[in-house]
Structures are given as structure tokens and as C-alpha cells.
Amino acid sequence: MTSKHSNERADVFVGGRWRPGAAGEFDVLDPATGAIVSRVSDGTEADGVAAVDAAVAAFPGWATTAPRERSELLRRTFELMLRDREQLAALISAENGKALADARGEVTYAAEFFRWFAEEAVRTGGDFGPAPAGGTRTVVTHKPVGVAALVTPWNFPAAMATRKLAPALAAGCTTVLKPASETPLTTLAITRLLVEAGLPDGVVNVVPTKRSSSLVSAWLADPRVRKISFTGSTEVGRVLLKQAADRVVNTSMELGGNAPFVITADADLDVAVEAAMLAKFRGGGQACTAANRFYVHEDVAGAFTDRFGAEVEKLSVGAAVEGHEIGPLISARAVEEVSSLVDRAVLAGATITHQASVPEGRGFYFAPTVLTNVAPDAEIIRSEIFGPVAPLVTWADEAHLLRMVNDTEMGLAAYVVAGELGRAMRLAERIDAGMVGINRGLVSDPSAPFGGMKQSGLGREGARAGLEEFLETQYFTIDWRD
């Protein structure tokens, strides 16, 4: 993955050039061993301002670039990502700890955003027609919102970057991007591929930093930044929304989740187990869409627990080499938080029925775990676990089930497994979640609008809606008298 602008260092990327960050460097660790993977330049507010300077300078040219030309750049980047899939997957595994199979899947998924928005870039659309009162014609068009600040999390370092970059570039926006300090290397590698594909200087600027709060606050305070797209915790999202309100900045927020996984009495248990394993343990459960709490009908609770638990116990946990299905958590702190949550659940009466084995020695590992006898109002049910733990609650009455499922301020994703599709659809329509997987354990797709209800966020990513997040609507009223 080389280009005319690439180097061996992991630096700040501003105005088409790599340069050291003003605050020195910080370490990126391998969660599987705790060893240093790389040292990365640490950007400051000054680097952030320089990034905005470059994005502002590049905006007029990029906004007026022909949509087909923007489309071709995105398409070339898609092809380059597939060309370098193995290297990108290895990089994701090194800095994130994700199992290689999951990392390869992420690269393919991430690349698809470039392909999807390459196709959408030439379909910005518009409208024309007579005003109802007559005498005028109305023309509706769209224009890029302007310089967009993109803030991405560590759990999908490729996909979260491309899911924001691709629609922003397709719309004609220029960008300043802050990757998570735990996983900046993948974003920097994708930036090199964009450059190789022909990215003009200043259109994408990347500032890795350990000073996330001050950098993003500086961007939100800058009157030249007209858009922020953030993926992360609801707590941080609330803070950013307050800051964005001061200047009425256009915002997209993909925030926390607490996804329920519902299994009905007539569910096919083979389907239920397969979907549950995918929804819970993909990426080690470190996903905002991960199944967080399981509601199993009492008639099938015993059978499901036995079969699901047997699959959990067979999970191979370890470093990212062929054959391991689950990697480490992102940090020692993450292990402490998940361990404490499980310990408190057990003290409150929950039972650990099944666990996988974890490697001894170094690394931030937590054993995939199944919990039963969990109270519907238990702390672990009301918390976003962000780890490989599956708490099971039984239910009998559908009205009570829906009250339990919707009794949360979150509403990102949900899952329903039922034998009768009509029953599954009726349940799904009554669940307060932006996305519902029915008889399957995945909800994400570049062609579908990703996003949540309630405090799980604002706006959508992916699909046509993802492009619209980076566009302003403008209309012209034209005198049209005989």
C-alpha cells in the first residue's frame, strides 16, 4: 500500500502531505499481547486548524468536480481496498485484536461503502414543477454542506472511516477526520489508498491524537466547519451535541446501543443459535449493534440455553491467527469493566452456565460467557456490555416482553427469531429500534440506512440517506408568467 505521498511513519495527513504531529508521538498497542504495534504522531489543536485550512482551500474545487469524477475516485479506492484486503485485515487485527476472519469481513464491508457511494455520487437528484398558485416554477437541488468533521471509534477502524468518508466525498464535501487513538493505523492506510486512487490535496485530512476532546471541540468552534459526523458513546455524543448547538452545526450521531435478541416459542432453534452467535460474538461483542440482552420464551429456554451454550464453549479464543474466532478486548480497562459487570450480575443472582477457554499470559482476554437467572431489571441488562457476555431472560407474555424490550433509552438495533414470519414482523414493528434483524444476526449493509432511535443517535449512514446527510437542500423559485 504505497503512493507518492506515503511514508513509513504514521503521521498527521494535512493538505496532501504527511507531517509529524505537534505533540510528539503515542503508542498503539496490540490487545492480544500488550506490545507496541507502532508509534503514531500526536496531533494538536494547531494541527486540527491546519487540517481545516486545507479542507477549506480544497472545498471549492472538490464541490464543483464532476460527480462522475468523484464517483471514479471512490470506485478506484474500492478496488484498491480489495487488492490489499489481507494487509488491511492484518493491520486491523494488530491494532484492534479482531480475529482474522472478522477483520477480513470488515475490510470487505468497509470497501463496499466506496462502491455504493461511487454509484450514488452521480444520482444527487432534484425536482422541478409548477407552484400550486401558478405563475412560478420551483427547482429543487442539492449542494454539499461544506467542510465535514468525522470522528470514528476503535471497534471498526476501517468500516467506520469509509462509512463517513465515502458519502462525504460523493456529496462534494471536504473532510477532517479524527480516528480513535487506539486504532489510527487502519484509517491512515485507507488514506494512502485514497491518495493512490487520485485524491486531490486537502480533500481528506487526518489528525490522529490523544487529545480527542480538545481537537473535536476546536473543530466544532470553527465557523468554517459545517458538519460533524460522530460514532461513539451516547455520553460523548450528548457533549458534542451541546457544542454543536452553539453554532447550529449540521450533526449526524451514531451512538450507543442495547440490542435485544428475542426468541419466540415457535423459533427454529438452529436458526436462533446461528443468529445469536453472530449477533453476540462478532468482533468479541464489541459493537454497538451486538446483541446485548436475550429474551427467550420459557417453552424453549432450556433447549436454547443448552445448544447456544455448547457453541459458546467451543469458541476458539486467542490472537489473530487462522482458526481463532474471538480475539481480545481492546484494553485492560475494557476487561476490568466487563469482569466487574459480570461479577455484580452473579452477586445479584445470575448463574454462569457456559464459558469458553481463554489463553493464559498476556493479552486483554475475557471468556465468552452465558448467564442465566438474570432479572429483567438487572444492571447487566440495562448496560451496554461491549464484550462477549450473553445474559438470558425468559418470557411468556408478549405484552410484557415488549415492555421489557423497549424499557431503555437506547434504540439502535434489535433481533427477532420466530418460526412464523408474520409474528416476527409484528414484533419487529413494535420494537423501538432503528434496525431489526429478523431470523438473522446481522443488520448492517451499505445499501441500508444504518442508525437508531431515541438516544442511539440522529441521522442515518449508508443507503441514499447516508448521502443526504452531507447535502443541503436548496430551491429556486422562478417567475413563469405568460
C-alpha positions as CSV (number, residue, x, y, z in Angstrom):
1,M,0.0,0.0,0.0
2,T,2.3,2.7,-1.3
3,S,1.7,6.0,-3.1
4,K,3.5,9.2,-4.0
5,H,2.6,10.6,-0.6
6,S,3.2,7.6,1.6
7,N,5.9,7.1,4.2
8,E,6.9,4.6,6.8
9,R,5.8,6.8,9.6
10,A,2.2,7.1,10.9
11,D,1.9,10.9,10.7
12,V,-0.7,13.6,10.5
13,F,-2.1,13.9,7.0
14,V,-2.9,17.6,6.1
15,G,-3.2,19.2,2.7
16,G,-2.0,16.1,0.8
17,R,1.2,15.8,2.9
18,W,2.4,13.6,5.8
19,R,4.0,15.5,8.6
20,P,4.8,14.9,12.3
21,G,2.2,15.9,14.9
22,A,3.0,18.9,17.0
23,A,2.7,16.9,20.3
24,G,5.2,14.1,19.5
25,E,4.0,10.5,19.3
26,F,1.8,8.0,21.1
27,D,1.9,4.2,21.2
28,V,-0.6,1.9,19.5
29,L,-0.8,-1.4,21.3
30,D,-1.7,-5.0,20.2
31,P,-4.5,-6.0,22.5
32,A,-3.5,-9.7,22.1
33,T,-0.1,-9.1,23.7
34,G,0.0,-5.6,25.1
35,A,3.1,-5.0,22.8
36,I,3.6,-1.8,20.9
37,V,2.5,-2.1,17.2
38,S,3.5,1.3,16.1
39,R,4.2,4.9,17.3
40,V,1.8,7.4,15.8
41,S,2.1,11.2,15.5
42,D,0.1,13.0,18.1
43,G,-1.8,15.9,16.6
44,T,-2.8,19.1,18.4
45,E,-5.4,21.8,18.0
46,A,-2.9,23.6,15.7
47,D,-2.8,20.5,13.5
48,G,-6.6,20.5,13.6
49,V,-6.7,24.1,12.5
50,A,-4.2,23.4,9.7
51,A,-6.4,20.5,8.6
52,V,-9.5,22.8,8.4
53,D,-7.4,25.3,6.5
54,A,-6.6,22.7,3.9
55,A,-10.2,21.4,3.7
56,V,-11.5,24.9,3.2
57,A,-9.0,25.6,0.5
58,A,-9.9,22.4,-1.3
59,F,-13.6,22.7,-1.0
60,P,-14.5,25.0,-4.0
61,G,-12.6,22.7,-6.4
62,W,-14.0,19.5,-5.0
63,A,-17.5,20.7,-4.7
64,T,-17.5,21.6,-8.4
65,T,-15.7,18.5,-9.5
66,A,-18.0,16.5,-11.8
67,P,-20.0,13.8,-9.9
68,R,-18.7,11.2,-12.3
69,E,-15.1,12.1,-11.5
70,R,-15.8,11.9,-7.7
71,S,-17.5,8.6,-8.4
72,E,-14.5,7.1,-10.2
73,L,-12.2,8.1,-7.4
74,L,-14.4,6.2,-4.9
75,R,-14.6,3.2,-7.3
76,R,-10.8,3.0,-7.6
77,T,-10.4,3.1,-3.8
78,F,-12.9,0.2,-3.5
79,E,-10.8,-1.8,-5.9
80,L,-7.6,-0.9,-4.1
81,M,-9.0,-2.0,-0.7
82,L,-9.9,-5.4,-2.2
83,R,-6.4,-5.6,-3.7
84,D,-4.9,-5.0,-0.2
85,R,-7.5,-6.9,1.8
86,E,-5.1,-9.2,3.5
87,Q,-2.7,-6.4,4.6
88,L,-5.6,-4.3,5.8
89,A,-7.1,-7.2,7.7
90,A,-3.7,-8.0,9.4
91,L,-3.5,-4.3,10.4
92,I,-7.0,-4.3,11.9
93,S,-6.1,-7.4,13.8
94,A,-2.8,-6.0,15.0
95,E,-4.3,-2.7,16.5
96,N,-7.8,-3.9,17.3
97,G,-7.2,-7.5,18.2
98,K,-10.1,-8.7,16.0
99,A,-10.0,-12.3,14.7
100,L,-8.7,-12.5,11.2
101,A,-12.0,-13.8,9.8
102,D,-13.8,-10.8,11.3
103,A,-11.1,-8.5,10.1
104,R,-11.4,-9.7,6.5
105,G,-15.1,-9.4,6.7
106,E,-14.7,-5.8,7.9
107,V,-12.4,-4.9,5.1
108,T,-14.9,-6.2,2.5
109,Y,-17.8,-4.5,4.2
110,A,-15.8,-1.2,4.5
111,A,-14.8,-1.3,0.9
112,E,-18.4,-1.7,-0.1
113,F,-19.1,1.9,1.1
114,F,-16.8,3.2,-1.5
115,R,-18.5,1.1,-4.2
116,W,-22.0,2.0,-3.0
117,F,-21.4,5.8,-2.8
118,A,-19.5,5.7,-6.1
119,E,-22.8,4.7,-7.6
120,E,-24.8,7.3,-5.5
121,A,-22.4,10.2,-6.3
122,V,-23.9,10.5,-9.8
123,R,-27.5,10.4,-8.5
124,T,-27.9,13.5,-6.3
125,G,-31.3,14.2,-7.8
126,G,-33.6,17.2,-7.6
127,D,-37.1,18.3,-8.6
128,F,-38.9,20.7,-10.9
129,G,-42.6,21.7,-11.1
130,P,-45.2,24.4,-11.1
131,A,-46.2,26.1,-7.8
132,P,-49.8,25.4,-6.8
133,A,-50.7,29.1,-7.1
134,G,-49.3,29.3,-10.6
135,G,-47.1,31.9,-12.1
136,T,-43.8,30.4,-10.9
137,R,-41.8,27.2,-11.2
138,T,-39.9,25.6,-8.4
139,V,-36.5,24.0,-8.9
140,V,-35.1,21.9,-6.0
141,T,-31.4,21.0,-6.0
142,H,-28.7,20.0,-3.5
143,K,-25.3,21.2,-2.7
144,P,-22.5,19.8,-0.4
145,V,-22.9,21.0,3.2
146,G,-19.2,22.1,3.4
147,V,-16.2,21.1,5.5
148,A,-17.2,17.9,7.5
149,A,-15.6,16.8,10.7
150,L,-15.6,13.0,11.0
151,V,-14.9,11.2,14.3
152,T,-14.6,7.5,14.3
153,P,-14.4,4.7,17.0
154,W,-11.9,1.9,17.5
155,N,-14.2,-1.1,17.1
156,F,-14.5,-1.0,13.3
157,P,-11.4,1.1,12.3
158,A,-11.9,0.5,8.5
159,A,-15.7,0.5,8.2
160,M,-16.4,3.5,10.4
161,A,-14.0,5.6,8.4
162,T,-15.3,4.5,5.0
163,R,-19.0,4.8,6.1
164,K,-18.3,8.5,6.7
165,L,-15.7,9.3,4.1
166,A,-17.5,7.8,1.1
167,P,-20.8,9.7,1.3
168,A,-19.0,12.9,2.3
169,L,-16.7,12.7,-0.8
170,A,-19.6,11.6,-3.0
171,A,-21.6,14.7,-1.9
172,G,-18.7,17.0,-2.7
173,C,-17.6,17.8,0.9
174,T,-14.1,18.0,2.1
175,T,-13.2,16.4,5.4
176,V,-11.1,16.5,8.6
177,L,-11.1,13.1,10.3
178,K,-10.0,12.1,13.8
179,P,-9.6,8.3,14.1
180,A,-9.7,6.6,17.6
181,S,-6.3,6.8,19.2
182,E,-6.5,3.0,19.9
183,T,-6.7,2.2,16.2
184,P,-5.4,5.0,13.9
185,L,-3.3,2.8,11.6
186,T,-6.1,1.4,9.5
187,T,-7.5,4.8,8.8
188,L,-4.1,6.1,7.8
189,A,-3.7,3.1,5.5
190,I,-7.0,3.8,3.8
191,T,-6.0,7.4,3.4
192,R,-2.9,6.2,1.4
193,L,-5.2,4.2,-0.8
194,L,-7.4,7.3,-1.5
195,V,-4.2,9.2,-2.4
196,E,-3.2,6.3,-4.7
197,A,-6.6,6.5,-6.3
198,G,-6.1,10.2,-7.2
199,L,-7.4,12.1,-4.2
200,P,-6.8,15.8,-4.6
201,D,-4.7,17.5,-1.9
202,G,-6.8,18.8,1.0
203,V,-10.0,16.9,0.3
204,V,-9.3,14.4,3.1
205,N,-7.2,15.4,6.2
206,V,-6.5,13.0,9.1
207,V,-5.3,14.0,12.5
208,P,-4.6,11.2,14.9
209,T,-4.4,12.4,18.5
210,K,-4.6,11.5,22.2
211,R,-6.3,14.9,22.7
212,S,-9.6,13.9,21.2
213,S,-11.8,16.3,23.3
214,S,-9.8,19.4,22.6
215,L,-9.3,18.7,18.9
216,V,-13.0,18.0,18.2
217,S,-14.1,21.0,20.4
218,A,-11.8,23.2,18.3
219,W,-13.4,21.9,15.1
220,L,-16.9,22.5,16.4
221,A,-15.9,26.0,17.4
222,D,-14.5,26.8,14.0
223,P,-17.1,28.6,11.9
224,R,-15.7,27.0,8.7
225,V,-16.7,23.5,9.9
226,R,-20.4,23.0,8.9
227,K,-20.9,19.3,9.6
228,I,-19.9,16.8,12.3
229,S,-20.5,13.0,11.9
230,F,-19.7,11.1,15.1
231,T,-19.8,7.5,16.1
232,G,-19.2,6.6,19.7
233,S,-20.8,6.6,23.1
234,T,-24.1,8.3,23.9
235,E,-22.3,10.2,26.8
236,V,-19.8,11.8,24.4
237,G,-22.5,12.3,21.8
238,R,-24.5,14.4,24.3
239,V,-21.5,16.6,24.9
240,L,-20.8,17.1,21.2
241,L,-24.5,17.9,20.5
242,K,-24.4,20.7,23.1
243,Q,-21.2,22.1,21.5
244,A,-22.7,21.8,18.0
245,A,-25.8,23.7,19.2
246,D,-23.8,26.8,19.9
247,R,-23.2,27.2,16.1
248,V,-26.1,25.1,14.9
249,V,-23.7,22.7,13.2
250,N,-25.3,20.0,11.0
251,T,-24.9,16.8,13.0
252,S,-25.1,13.0,12.5
253,M,-24.7,10.9,15.6
254,E,-24.4,7.1,15.7
255,L,-24.4,6.4,19.4
256,G,-24.7,3.6,21.9
257,G,-26.9,0.5,21.8
258,N,-28.6,-2.1,24.0
259,A,-29.8,-4.5,21.4
260,P,-32.5,-7.1,22.5
261,F,-32.5,-10.5,20.9
262,V,-36.0,-12.1,21.0
263,I,-36.6,-15.8,20.6
264,T,-40.2,-16.9,20.3
265,A,-41.7,-20.3,21.3
266,D,-42.0,-21.4,17.6
267,A,-38.5,-20.3,16.6
268,D,-36.3,-22.7,14.7
269,L,-33.5,-23.2,17.3
270,D,-30.9,-24.0,14.7
271,V,-31.6,-20.5,13.2
272,A,-31.8,-19.0,16.6
273,V,-28.4,-20.3,17.7
274,E,-26.7,-19.4,14.5
275,A,-28.1,-15.9,14.5
276,A,-27.3,-15.4,18.2
277,M,-23.7,-16.5,17.8
278,L,-23.2,-13.9,15.0
279,A,-25.1,-11.1,16.7
280,K,-23.4,-11.6,20.0
281,F,-19.8,-12.6,19.3
282,R,-18.8,-11.0,16.0
283,G,-15.9,-8.7,17.0
284,G,-16.0,-10.2,20.5
285,G,-19.3,-8.4,21.2
286,Q,-17.5,-5.0,20.9
287,A,-20.1,-3.5,18.6
288,C,-23.0,-1.0,19.2
289,T,-25.2,-3.4,17.2
290,A,-24.2,-6.5,19.2
291,A,-27.0,-8.5,20.9
292,N,-26.8,-7.2,24.4
293,R,-29.7,-9.0,26.2
294,F,-31.5,-12.1,25.2
295,Y,-35.2,-12.7,25.8
296,V,-36.0,-16.4,25.3
297,H,-39.6,-17.8,25.5
298,E,-39.9,-20.1,28.5
299,D,-41.0,-23.0,26.4
300,V,-37.7,-23.2,24.6
301,A,-35.4,-21.5,27.2
302,G,-33.8,-24.8,28.4
303,A,-33.2,-26.2,24.9
304,F,-31.8,-22.9,23.6
305,T,-29.5,-22.4,26.5
306,D,-28.0,-25.9,26.1
307,R,-27.4,-25.6,22.4
308,F,-26.3,-22.0,22.5
309,G,-24.0,-22.6,25.5
310,A,-22.4,-25.6,23.8
311,E,-21.5,-23.4,20.8
312,V,-20.1,-20.8,23.1
313,E,-17.9,-23.3,24.9
314,K,-16.5,-24.4,21.5
315,L,-15.3,-20.9,20.6
316,S,-11.6,-20.6,20.0
317,V,-10.2,-17.5,21.7
318,G,-6.8,-16.1,21.0
319,A,-4.5,-13.9,19.0
320,A,-5.4,-13.2,15.3
321,V,-4.2,-16.3,13.6
322,E,-6.1,-18.8,11.5
323,G,-8.6,-20.8,13.4
324,H,-9.2,-18.4,16.3
325,E,-12.8,-17.0,16.3
326,I,-12.6,-14.5,19.1
327,G,-9.8,-12.0,19.9
328,P,-9.1,-9.9,22.9
329,L,-11.0,-6.9,24.2
330,I,-9.5,-3.6,23.2
331,S,-7.8,-2.8,26.5
332,A,-7.1,-3.9,30.1
333,R,-9.7,-1.4,31.2
334,A,-12.3,-3.0,29.0
335,V,-11.6,-6.3,30.6
336,E,-12.0,-4.8,34.0
337,E,-15.3,-3.2,33.1
338,V,-16.8,-6.4,31.7
339,S,-15.5,-8.5,34.5
340,S,-16.9,-6.2,37.1
341,L,-20.3,-6.2,35.3
342,V,-20.4,-10.0,35.3
343,D,-19.3,-10.2,38.9
344,R,-22.1,-7.9,40.0
345,A,-24.6,-9.8,38.0
346,V,-23.5,-13.1,39.7
347,L,-23.8,-11.4,43.1
348,A,-27.3,-10.3,42.2
349,G,-28.3,-13.9,41.5
350,A,-27.2,-14.7,37.9
351,T,-25.6,-18.0,37.1
352,I,-22.7,-18.6,34.7
353,T,-23.7,-21.7,32.8
354,H,-21.2,-21.8,29.9
355,Q,-17.9,-20.3,29.1
356,A,-15.2,-20.6,26.5
357,S,-11.5,-21.0,27.5
358,V,-9.1,-18.1,27.1
359,P,-5.3,-18.2,26.7
360,E,-3.1,-17.7,29.7
361,G,-0.5,-15.0,29.9
362,R,-0.5,-11.6,28.2
363,G,-3.4,-10.1,26.3
364,F,-6.7,-8.4,27.2
365,Y,-8.9,-11.5,27.0
366,F,-12.4,-12.2,28.5
367,A,-14.0,-15.6,28.2
368,P,-17.2,-15.7,26.1
369,T,-19.9,-16.3,28.8
370,V,-23.6,-17.2,29.1
371,L,-25.6,-16.0,32.1
372,T,-29.0,-17.4,33.2
373,N,-31.3,-16.5,36.0
374,V,-30.9,-12.8,35.1
375,A,-33.6,-10.5,36.4
376,P,-35.3,-8.3,33.7
377,D,-34.2,-5.1,35.5
378,A,-30.6,-6.3,36.3
379,E,-27.8,-3.8,35.8
380,I,-26.2,-6.1,33.1
381,I,-29.5,-5.9,31.1
382,R,-29.6,-2.1,31.3
383,S,-25.9,-1.6,30.5
384,E,-24.1,-1.8,27.1
385,I,-21.8,-4.7,27.9
386,F,-19.4,-4.3,24.9
387,G,-17.9,-7.7,25.5
388,P,-18.6,-11.4,24.8
389,V,-21.3,-11.9,27.5
390,A,-24.8,-13.1,26.8
391,P,-27.4,-12.6,29.7
392,L,-30.6,-14.6,29.2
393,V,-34.0,-13.6,30.4
394,T,-37.1,-15.8,30.0
395,W,-40.6,-14.5,29.0
396,A,-44.1,-15.8,28.5
397,D,-46.4,-12.9,27.7
398,E,-45.8,-10.9,24.6
399,A,-47.1,-7.6,26.0
400,H,-44.7,-8.0,28.9
401,L,-41.9,-8.9,26.6
402,L,-42.3,-5.7,24.6
403,R,-42.4,-3.6,27.7
404,M,-39.0,-5.1,28.7
405,V,-37.5,-4.8,25.3
406,N,-38.5,-1.1,24.9
407,D,-37.7,-0.1,28.5
408,T,-34.4,1.6,27.6
409,E,-33.3,5.0,26.4
410,M,-31.4,3.2,23.6
411,G,-32.9,2.1,20.3
412,L,-30.2,1.2,17.8
413,A,-30.6,-2.4,16.8
414,A,-32.8,-5.5,17.7
415,Y,-33.1,-9.1,16.6
416,V,-36.2,-11.3,16.4
417,V,-36.1,-15.1,15.7
418,A,-39.6,-16.6,15.1
419,G,-41.0,-19.6,13.2
420,E,-43.9,-17.6,11.7
421,L,-42.6,-14.6,9.7
422,G,-45.8,-12.7,10.4
423,R,-45.3,-13.0,14.1
424,A,-41.7,-11.8,13.7
425,M,-42.8,-8.8,11.6
426,R,-45.4,-7.8,14.2
427,L,-42.9,-7.9,17.0
428,A,-40.3,-6.0,14.9
429,E,-42.7,-3.2,14.1
430,R,-43.4,-2.7,17.9
431,I,-39.8,-2.6,18.9
432,D,-38.3,0.9,19.2
433,A,-35.1,0.3,17.2
434,G,-33.8,1.8,14.0
435,M,-32.8,-1.6,12.7
436,V,-34.2,-5.1,13.3
437,G,-32.7,-8.3,12.1
438,I,-35.4,-10.9,11.5
439,N,-34.2,-14.6,11.6
440,R,-30.6,-13.4,11.1
441,G,-27.8,-12.0,13.2
442,L,-26.6,-9.1,11.0
443,V,-28.3,-5.7,10.4
444,S,-25.5,-3.7,8.7
445,D,-25.5,-3.2,4.9
446,P,-24.1,-0.3,2.9
447,S,-27.3,-0.2,0.9
448,A,-29.5,0.1,4.0
449,P,-30.0,3.2,6.3
450,F,-27.9,2.5,9.5
451,G,-29.0,4.4,12.6
452,G,-31.1,4.4,15.7
453,M,-34.0,5.9,17.6
454,K,-34.1,7.6,20.9
455,Q,-30.7,8.2,22.4
456,S,-29.0,5.9,20.0
457,G,-28.4,8.8,17.6
458,L,-29.6,11.2,14.9
459,G,-29.5,10.7,11.2
460,R,-28.6,7.6,9.1
461,E,-25.4,6.2,7.4
462,G,-25.5,4.1,4.3
463,A,-28.1,3.9,1.6
464,R,-29.5,7.1,-0.1
465,A,-29.9,8.6,3.4
466,G,-26.2,8.4,4.0
467,L,-25.5,10.8,1.1
468,E,-28.3,13.1,2.1
469,E,-26.6,13.6,5.5
470,F,-23.8,15.6,3.6
471,L,-26.1,17.6,1.4
472,E,-28.0,20.9,1.8
473,T,-31.3,21.3,0.0
474,Q,-31.7,24.5,-2.0
475,Y,-34.6,25.6,-4.1
476,F,-35.2,28.3,-6.7
477,T,-38.5,29.9,-7.4
478,I,-38.7,31.2,-11.0
479,D,-41.1,33.8,-12.4
480,W,-43.1,31.9,-15.0
481,R,-46.0,34.1,-16.2
482,D,-47.4,34.0,-19.7
